[in-house]
Amino acid sequence: MDVQEQINEQIASQPEPKRAEMQELHDRILRVLPDCKLWFDNGLNSENKAVANPTIGYGFQVLKYADGKTRDFFRIGLCANKTGFSVYILGIKDKAYLANTYGNTIGKASVTGYCIRFKKLKDINIDVLEAAIRYGGTEQSEISG
């Protein structure tokens, strides 16, 4: 199964109305980052145990580890969780940037150094979320793993 099929299956597996909202988020991210690389992380470790929620990834960056090894990874992640959605914005060096820049205007959401969590689309200002995604998808920095 290719990445697009995995993404379609992940979105389709969500109950309504979460399915429609996840599809809208996916479509909006693709409009903000139209030429980005798509990823799908099923959330399973090497022993096939669930360690994270399945995540749709967008964009590209190189993770650098202390031992000098590198790993390719996505910049933006979208996943459904028990209470709503998480949008991960990875690779931002300033861990206060998201909260300081978008936290007061995004609406009813939790904003951390790399994640924006919210229950429903109606709870947030989607234009602010798109601005955060645009920033995260275009910031060119390498991050340490």
Contacts in CASP RR format, 6 or more apart in sequence:
PFRMAT RR
TARGET T0000
AUTHOR 0000-0000-0000
METHOD contacts of the structure
MODEL  1
MDVQEQINEQIASQPEPKRAEMQELHDRILRVLPDCKLWFDNGLNSENKA
VANPTIGYGFQVLKYADGKTRDFFRIGLCANKTGFSVYILGIKDKAYLAN
TYGNTIGKASVTGYCIRFKKLKDINIDVLEAAIRYGGTEQSEISG
1 9 0 8 1.000
3 38 0 8 1.000
3 39 0 8 1.000
3 40 0 8 1.000
4 38 0 8 1.000
6 40 0 8 1.000
6 42 0 8 1.000
7 26 0 8 1.000
7 38 0 8 1.000
7 40 0 8 1.000
7 56 0 8 1.000
10 40 0 8 1.000
10 54 0 8 1.000
10 56 0 8 1.000
11 19 0 8 1.000
11 22 0 8 1.000
11 23 0 8 1.000
11 26 0 8 1.000
11 56 0 8 1.000
12 19 0 8 1.000
13 19 0 8 1.000
14 22 0 8 1.000
14 80 0 8 1.000
17 120 0 8 1.000
18 80 0 8 1.000
18 84 0 8 1.000
21 85 0 8 1.000
21 120 0 8 1.000
21 121 0 8 1.000
22 78 0 8 1.000
22 80 0 8 1.000
22 85 0 8 1.000
24 121 0 8 1.000
25 78 0 8 1.000
25 85 0 8 1.000
25 87 0 8 1.000
25 121 0 8 1.000
26 56 0 8 1.000
26 78 0 8 1.000
28 126 0 8 1.000
28 129 0 8 1.000
28 130 0 8 1.000
28 133 0 8 1.000
29 58 0 8 1.000
29 76 0 8 1.000
29 78 0 8 1.000
29 133 0 8 1.000
30 36 0 8 1.000
30 58 0 8 1.000
32 130 0 8 1.000
32 133 0 8 1.000
32 134 0 8 1.000
32 137 0 8 1.000
33 58 0 8 1.000
33 59 0 8 1.000
33 76 0 8 1.000
33 133 0 8 1.000
33 134 0 8 1.000
33 137 0 8 1.000
33 138 0 8 1.000
36 58 0 8 1.000
36 59 0 8 1.000
36 60 0 8 1.000
36 75 0 8 1.000
36 76 0 8 1.000
36 137 0 8 1.000
37 58 0 8 1.000
37 59 0 8 1.000
37 60 0 8 1.000
37 74 0 8 1.000
38 56 0 8 1.000
38 57 0 8 1.000
38 58 0 8 1.000
38 59 0 8 1.000
39 55 0 8 1.000
39 56 0 8 1.000
39 57 0 8 1.000
39 58 0 8 1.000
39 59 0 8 1.000
39 73 0 8 1.000
39 74 0 8 1.000
40 54 0 8 1.000
40 55 0 8 1.000
40 56 0 8 1.000
40 57 0 8 1.000
41 52 0 8 1.000
41 54 0 8 1.000
41 55 0 8 1.000
41 57 0 8 1.000
41 74 0 8 1.000
42 54 0 8 1.000
43 50 0 8 1.000
43 51 0 8 1.000
43 52 0 8 1.000
43 53 0 8 1.000
43 54 0 8 1.000
43 55 0 8 1.000
44 50 0 8 1.000
44 51 0 8 1.000
45 51 0 8 1.000
52 79 0 8 1.000
53 79 0 8 1.000
53 80 0 8 1.000
53 81 0 8 1.000
53 86 0 8 1.000
54 79 0 8 1.000
55 74 0 8 1.000
55 77 0 8 1.000
55 78 0 8 1.000
55 79 0 8 1.000
55 88 0 8 1.000
56 77 0 8 1.000
56 78 0 8 1.000
56 79 0 8 1.000
57 74 0 8 1.000
57 76 0 8 1.000
57 77 0 8 1.000
57 78 0 8 1.000
58 74 0 8 1.000
58 75 0 8 1.000
58 76 0 8 1.000
58 77 0 8 1.000
58 78 0 8 1.000
58 137 0 8 1.000
59 74 0 8 1.000
59 75 0 8 1.000
59 76 0 8 1.000
59 137 0 8 1.000
60 72 0 8 1.000
60 73 0 8 1.000
60 74 0 8 1.000
60 75 0 8 1.000
61 72 0 8 1.000
61 73 0 8 1.000
61 74 0 8 1.000
61 75 0 8 1.000
61 90 0 8 1.000
61 91 0 8 1.000
61 141 0 8 1.000
61 142 0 8 1.000
61 143 0 8 1.000
62 70 0 8 1.000
62 71 0 8 1.000
62 72 0 8 1.000
62 73 0 8 1.000
62 142 0 8 1.000
63 70 0 8 1.000
63 71 0 8 1.000
63 72 0 8 1.000
63 73 0 8 1.000
63 142 0 8 1.000
63 143 0 8 1.000
63 144 0 8 1.000
63 145 0 8 1.000
64 70 0 8 1.000
64 142 0 8 1.000
64 143 0 8 1.000
64 144 0 8 1.000
64 145 0 8 1.000
65 71 0 8 1.000
65 144 0 8 1.000
65 145 0 8 1.000
66 144 0 8 1.000
66 145 0 8 1.000
71 145 0 8 1.000
73 90 0 8 1.000
74 90 0 8 1.000
75 89 0 8 1.000
75 90 0 8 1.000
75 91 0 8 1.000
75 136 0 8 1.000
75 137 0 8 1.000
75 139 0 8 1.000
76 87 0 8 1.000
76 88 0 8 1.000
76 89 0 8 1.000
76 90 0 8 1.000
76 133 0 8 1.000
76 136 0 8 1.000
76 137 0 8 1.000
77 86 0 8 1.000
77 87 0 8 1.000
77 88 0 8 1.000
77 89 0 8 1.000
77 90 0 8 1.000
78 85 0 8 1.000
78 86 0 8 1.000
78 87 0 8 1.000
78 88 0 8 1.000
79 85 0 8 1.000
79 86 0 8 1.000
79 88 0 8 1.000
81 117 0 8 1.000
83 117 0 8 1.000
83 119 0 8 1.000
84 117 0 8 1.000
84 118 0 8 1.000
84 119 0 8 1.000
84 120 0 8 1.000
85 117 0 8 1.000
85 118 0 8 1.000
85 119 0 8 1.000
86 115 0 8 1.000
86 116 0 8 1.000
86 117 0 8 1.000
87 115 0 8 1.000
87 116 0 8 1.000
87 117 0 8 1.000
87 129 0 8 1.000
87 132 0 8 1.000
87 133 0 8 1.000
88 114 0 8 1.000
88 115 0 8 1.000
89 98 0 8 1.000
89 114 0 8 1.000
89 115 0 8 1.000
89 116 0 8 1.000
89 132 0 8 1.000
89 133 0 8 1.000
89 135 0 8 1.000
89 136 0 8 1.000
89 137 0 8 1.000
90 114 0 8 1.000
90 136 0 8 1.000
90 143 0 8 1.000
91 114 0 8 1.000
91 136 0 8 1.000
91 139 0 8 1.000
91 141 0 8 1.000
91 142 0 8 1.000
91 143 0 8 1.000
92 98 0 8 1.000
92 113 0 8 1.000
92 114 0 8 1.000
92 135 0 8 1.000
92 136 0 8 1.000
92 139 0 8 1.000
92 141 0 8 1.000
93 141 0 8 1.000
93 143 0 8 1.000
95 113 0 8 1.000
95 114 0 8 1.000
96 113 0 8 1.000
97 113 0 8 1.000
98 111 0 8 1.000
98 112 0 8 1.000
98 113 0 8 1.000
98 114 0 8 1.000
98 116 0 8 1.000
98 132 0 8 1.000
99 111 0 8 1.000
99 112 0 8 1.000
99 113 0 8 1.000
101 132 0 8 1.000
101 135 0 8 1.000
102 111 0 8 1.000
102 116 0 8 1.000
102 128 0 8 1.000
102 129 0 8 1.000
102 131 0 8 1.000
102 132 0 8 1.000
103 109 0 8 1.000
103 111 0 8 1.000
105 125 0 8 1.000
105 128 0 8 1.000
106 116 0 8 1.000
106 118 0 8 1.000
106 124 0 8 1.000
106 125 0 8 1.000
106 128 0 8 1.000
106 129 0 8 1.000
106 132 0 8 1.000
107 118 0 8 1.000
107 123 0 8 1.000
107 124 0 8 1.000
107 125 0 8 1.000
107 128 0 8 1.000
108 118 0 8 1.000
108 119 0 8 1.000
108 123 0 8 1.000
108 124 0 8 1.000
109 116 0 8 1.000
109 117 0 8 1.000
109 118 0 8 1.000
109 123 0 8 1.000
109 124 0 8 1.000
110 116 0 8 1.000
110 117 0 8 1.000
110 118 0 8 1.000
111 117 0 8 1.000
116 129 0 8 1.000
116 132 0 8 1.000
118 124 0 8 1.000
END
